[in-house]
Amino acid sequence: MKYRPRPGVVRTAICGRTVLIPTRAAFDDCKTVQILPPIWAGTWGAICAGFTREQIVMELSKRTKTKTEAECADRLDQFCRMMCEKGFLIPVPEETDG
């Protein structure tokens, strides 16, 4: 499953913390402000930049060093599900050939 950020969500920094803030355009689907720890702030940026799931998992594995790629994939999936539930991400079906 691929994901894209909800239009109208703004990423900013407040007091050194990365924060996602829904604008009026996103407020019906996303009613909270979300603080992101550094590792998830980078993940958010990678999703916004269009990186593939595999690229993000590899980078998470490099940065955490104590987690396997399978553990990083599970944590990424949990993060994306949570962000979808909160309205910050929108799932995008994978394109199929054929």
WOVEN-V990057 format. One line per field, one symbol per residue. phi: phi as a letter, one per 40 degrees, with the letter a starting at -180 (. if undefined). A space follows every 50 residues. Layout:
# WOVEN-V990057
phi=???
This chain:
# WOVEN-V990057
phi=.bbbccdgcbcabbfgbcbbbccdcbccbabbcbcbcdcccccdcccccg ccdcccccccccccgcbcccccccccccccccccdcgcbbcbcccbch
